[in-house]
Amino acid sequence: TSNLAYFSTMGSITSTSTISSHQSTRLILIVIHGSARNADDYLCSASVLPHLSQHEYDPNSILVLSPWFLAPTDTTNTTLSFPNNALKWNDVGPIAHTFRYGANDSFFNKISSYRAMDEMVETIMRNKDERFPLLERIVVVGHSAGGQFVQRWALTSSSNVWGDDLETHLQQQQQRELDELRQNENRHKNAVQLRAIVANPRSFAYLDARRFLNGTYQLPPKEMMHSCPGYDEWEWGLKPGGPLAVSYISNSLSSFHSKQQMIDRYMKRNVIYLAGAKDDTTVTASCEDDEFQGRSRLERSANFYAALNILSGERGESVRHVRLVVDGVGHDHTLMFQSDLGLEAIFGDLFLEEEDYELEVDVEEVEL
């Protein structure tokens, strides 16, 4: 077995000694750190949010978790003690901060950071009746590299906690299994909404090969594609290839008849994009980011959301996802989370106007 390290405002989410302290939990907020891997700082920033919010939640009903996607050096450069099976991810190669793109861990080489995230939310739902009987919402929010993590995880995760794979895989499942799930319709009323919040990422994984160039969403000219052939490969798109081989992504794609099914699923999920209005500094990293996604993080966020609107319009639908721009804030996770719009994204009812709801599905325990 192996363990994902995390900080918590209410102790362990699996120990029997903490069951009583979780009985009144209505919302669980999971914050994903950036490239500095400062999960403790993210916990501190997020732990005050329940006290700043003017929404209906009692601060004592909110549990904050901060996963720590450790690098191998993190367990030696600290006074904290870790079990031998603590999961770690390579932070230097073949690209930096591999956890944000779903890489496998550096020791077992079989556990994706996205699978670890799946397991965290599935653990919460497995124990819901006993530990979290009042739970209404799980919010996963990431900033910067954490924002890159959350966007790509929300796109590729097939965890049943999302509650949407029942219909997505309709043709791939046995009718008997579907009938058994649908017999539990009374559970819909007690469903837990899973929400993803993507704040100030450096880049996005696009849903098709087009990009905004000179104000037009189009396929890049051949000379641009030849000069930067990986612009639509993973981590920047859904085509195979790229500098990092990620089995989680290939397995997720192979579970569908077509890539379009994964895109359709993503478009129906509860996703919010937060952008700092002052996060407009020119960012330079690679041609895939710089030449194809925009000059700054703010511009890249605007371009990606505009692409979602175009894709939705081509389907004859309005985009379900929401984008909020936080005035006066740059690349700062604390100010983003603690802003009025940040609090609204986490605690507000931005998706309640929709008639559809999330289906709660039991998940079998997976031993990592």
Secondary structure as the mmCIF struct_conf table of DSSP 4:
data_model
#
loop_
_struct_conf.conf_type_id
_struct_conf.id
_struct_conf.beg_label_comp_id
_struct_conf.beg_label_asym_id
_struct_conf.beg_label_seq_id
_struct_conf.end_label_comp_id
_struct_conf.end_label_asym_id
_struct_conf.end_label_seq_id
STRN STRN1 ASN A 3 ASN A 3
STRN STRN2 ALA A 5 SER A 8
BEND BEND1 THR A 9 MET A 10
BEND BEND2 ILE A 13 THR A 14
HELX_RH_3T_P HELX_RH_3T_P1 THR A 16 THR A 18
TURN_TY1_P TURN_TY1_P1 ILE A 19 ILE A 19
HELX_RH_3T_P HELX_RH_3T_P2 SER A 20 HIS A 22
TURN_TY1_P TURN_TY1_P2 GLN A 23 SER A 24
STRN STRN3 LEU A 27 ILE A 32
TURN_TY1_P TURN_TY1_P3 SER A 35 ALA A 36
HELX_RH_AL_P HELX_RH_AL_P1 ALA A 39 SER A 47
TURN_TY1_P TURN_TY1_P4 VAL A 48 VAL A 48
HELX_RH_AL_P HELX_RH_AL_P2 LEU A 49 LEU A 52
BEND BEND3 HIS A 55 GLU A 56
HELX_RH_3T_P HELX_RH_3T_P3 PRO A 59 SER A 61
STRN STRN4 ILE A 62 TRP A 68
STRN STRN5 LEU A 70 LEU A 70
HELX_RH_3T_P HELX_RH_3T_P4 PRO A 72 THR A 75
TURN_TY1_P TURN_TY1_P5 THR A 76 THR A 76
BEND BEND4 ASN A 77 THR A 79
TURN_TY1_P TURN_TY1_P6 ASN A 84 ASN A 85
STRN STRN6 ALA A 86 ALA A 86
STRN STRN7 LYS A 88 LYS A 88
BEND BEND5 ASP A 91 ALA A 96
HELX_RH_3T_P HELX_RH_3T_P5 THR A 98 TYR A 101
TURN_TY1_P TURN_TY1_P7 GLY A 102 GLY A 102
HELX_LH_PP_P HELX_LH_PP_P1 ALA A 103 ALA A 103
STRN STRN8 ASN A 104 ASN A 104
HELX_LH_PP_P HELX_LH_PP_P2 ASP A 105 ASP A 105
BEND BEND6 SER A 106 ASN A 109
STRN STRN9 SER A 112 SER A 112
HELX_RH_AL_P HELX_RH_AL_P3 SER A 113 ARG A 126
TURN_TY1_P TURN_TY1_P8 ASN A 127 ASN A 127
HELX_RH_AL_P HELX_RH_AL_P4 LYS A 128 ARG A 131
TURN_TY1_P TURN_TY1_P9 PRO A 133 LEU A 134
STRN STRN10 ARG A 137 HIS A 143
TURN_TY1_P TURN_TY1_P10 SER A 144 SER A 144
HELX_RH_AL_P HELX_RH_AL_P5 ALA A 145 THR A 156
HELX_RH_3T_P HELX_RH_3T_P6 ASN A 160 TRP A 162
BEND BEND7 GLY A 163 GLY A 163
HELX_RH_AL_P HELX_RH_AL_P6 ASP A 165 THR A 168
TURN_TY1_P TURN_TY1_P11 HIS A 169 HIS A 169
HELX_RH_3T_P HELX_RH_3T_P7 LEU A 170 GLN A 172
BEND BEND8 GLN A 173 GLN A 173
HELX_RH_AL_P HELX_RH_AL_P7 GLN A 175 ARG A 182
TURN_TY1_P TURN_TY1_P12 GLN A 183 ASN A 184
HELX_RH_3T_P HELX_RH_3T_P8 GLU A 185 ASN A 190
STRN STRN11 GLN A 193 ALA A 199
BEND BEND9 ASN A 200 ASN A 200
BEND BEND10 ARG A 202 ARG A 202
BEND BEND11 LEU A 207 ALA A 209
STRN STRN12 ARG A 211 LEU A 213
TURN_TY1_P TURN_TY1_P13 ASN A 214 GLY A 215
STRN STRN13 THR A 216 GLN A 218
HELX_LH_PP_P HELX_LH_PP_P3 LEU A 219 PRO A 221
HELX_RH_AL_P HELX_RH_AL_P8 LYS A 222 SER A 227
BEND BEND12 CYS A 228 CYS A 228
TURN_TY1_P TURN_TY1_P14 PRO A 229 ASP A 232
STRN STRN14 GLU A 233 GLU A 233
TURN_TY1_P TURN_TY1_P15 TRP A 234 TRP A 236
BEND BEND13 GLY A 237 LEU A 238
STRN STRN15 LYS A 239 LYS A 239
BEND BEND14 PRO A 240 PRO A 240
BEND BEND15 GLY A 242 LEU A 244
HELX_RH_AL_P HELX_RH_AL_P9 SER A 247 SER A 254
TURN_TY1_P TURN_TY1_P16 SER A 255 SER A 255
BEND BEND16 PHE A 256 SER A 258
HELX_RH_AL_P HELX_RH_AL_P10 LYS A 259 LYS A 268
BEND BEND17 ARG A 269 ARG A 269
STRN STRN16 ASN A 270 GLY A 276
TURN_TY1_P TURN_TY1_P17 ALA A 277 LYS A 278
BEND BEND18 THR A 281 THR A 281
STRN STRN17 THR A 282 THR A 282
BEND BEND19 ALA A 285 ALA A 285
HELX_RH_AL_P HELX_RH_AL_P11 CYS A 287 ASP A 290
TURN_TY1_P TURN_TY1_P18 GLU A 291 GLN A 293
BEND BEND20 ARG A 295 ARG A 295
STRN STRN18 SER A 296 SER A 296
HELX_RH_AL_P HELX_RH_AL_P12 ARG A 297 GLU A 314
TURN_TY1_P TURN_TY1_P19 ARG A 315 GLY A 316
STRN STRN19 VAL A 322 VAL A 326
TURN_TY1_P TURN_TY1_P20 ASP A 327 GLY A 328
BEND BEND21 HIS A 331 HIS A 331
HELX_RH_AL_P HELX_RH_AL_P13 HIS A 333 GLN A 338
BEND BEND22 SER A 339 SER A 339
HELX_RH_AL_P HELX_RH_AL_P14 ASP A 340 PHE A 347
BEND BEND23 GLY A 348 GLY A 348
TURN_TY1_P TURN_TY1_P21 LEU A 350 GLU A 353
BEND BEND24 GLU A 354 GLU A 355
HELX_LH_PP_P HELX_LH_PP_P4 GLU A 358 GLU A 360
#
